């Protein structure tokens, strides 16, 4: 039977990934995961523990280079005030924009500009070839 004293929270976290040497291009990953917790502080603690566990991930890319993940220490939690299901909001945040921007400029600012062919090629460097065993 589920623990009804726990509520659902969406947790947004940021990670940096590097392939091969430290001077290599970096991939930034934004993740949203669901956690159950007693309150916002507990949700933050649970989410940060999950983030550190995820940051232990490493794999070999398709070129045989090791790809490592590190948690960037950025976590924001959102009280869902609902049980997960279809069309249930799992994370939301807002930003104040002080200047007049077009819709396209807003999208570029918050989702990034369209990726170039060169950036797409760099992203391929992070694709999973083989998972590496846990260091434990």
N, C-alpha and C positions, 0 to 999 in steps of 0.2 A: 504494500500500500504506500503511495507517495506521501512524503512529508509535507503536510499542508501548512506548516509554519514557515516554509521557505517560499519566497517569491521569485519570479523570473526577471532577469536583467540581461540587456544586450551590452556587451563589452567591446569597445573599439580600441584596438591596439596597433602599434606601428613597429615594423621590423626592418632591418637592413640586411641584405644578402650580398655576399661577395663570392665570386668564383675565382679560384686560383689565388694569385698574389694579392696583397693588400692594395696595390695601385690600380687594380682592375675596376671597371665600371661597377657601380652599385645599383642594385634593384631595391626599391622601397616597397614593402608590402603593407597594405592596410587590411586588417582582419576584423570581422565582427563575429563574436561567438556568443552563445547563450550560456548563462550560468544561473544557478539557483543559490539564493542567499537569504539571510534573515533581514538585512537592511542594506543601504547603499554602501556603508563602510565595509561590511562583510563581503558584498559583491565585488568591491574593488580589490580586496585581499584575495578572493577566489580567482578573479580574472588575472591578477598579477601572477599568481602561482601558475595558472595555466599558460600565461605568456612566457614565463621562464622555461616551463617544460617544452613548449613549442620551439623556443629559441635553441634548444639542444639539438634540433633537427640538422642533419647534414646528409648530403648525397653526392654522388658523382654525376656530373653533367654528361652530355652525349660525347664530349671530347675527353672524358676521363678526369677532368679537373674536379677537385673537391669544392662543393658549394656549402658555405656555412651561413647560419642565420643568427642574428643577435637582436635581442629585444632592445628597442630604443628608449625604454623607460617612460613611454607615453600610453596612458590608459584612461579612458573615459567610460563611465557606465551610465546606462539609461534604464530607468524603472519602467518595464513594459506595462505594468498594471493590467496584465492579461496573461492567459496561458498561450503558449506558442500554438500556432495553427495557420491555416491559409489566410492570407491578407492581414495578418497581425503585425503591427509595426514592432520591429525588434531593436531598432536604434534610430535616434534622431538627434540632430544638433542644429543650431542656428548660428548665423554670423551677421553682424551689422556691417553693411557696406555704405561708407560715407560719401562715395562719389556716384554720379549717374553713369551706369554701364548698360550696354545692350545685353540682351539675353545671351548672345554668343560670347560676349566678354565675361559674363558671369559663369557660364559653363567652362570656359577656358581657365578661369581663376580657380574654380573649385573641383574640376575634374581633370584639368590639364589639357593642353593643346593636343591635336591629332598627332599620333605617333608617326615619326618619319620611318622610311625604309631602313635607315641606319640604326635607329633606336629599336626597331623590330628585330633586326639581326642581333643586336646586343642582348635583347631579352632572351633569345634562343640559348644564350650561354648559360642560362639558369635552369633550363629544362632538365627534368629528372631522367637520368640514365639508369642508375642503380642506387637503391637506398643503401646507406651504410649502417652497420650494426650500432646499437647504443654503446656509448662509452662505458656504461656500467658493467 
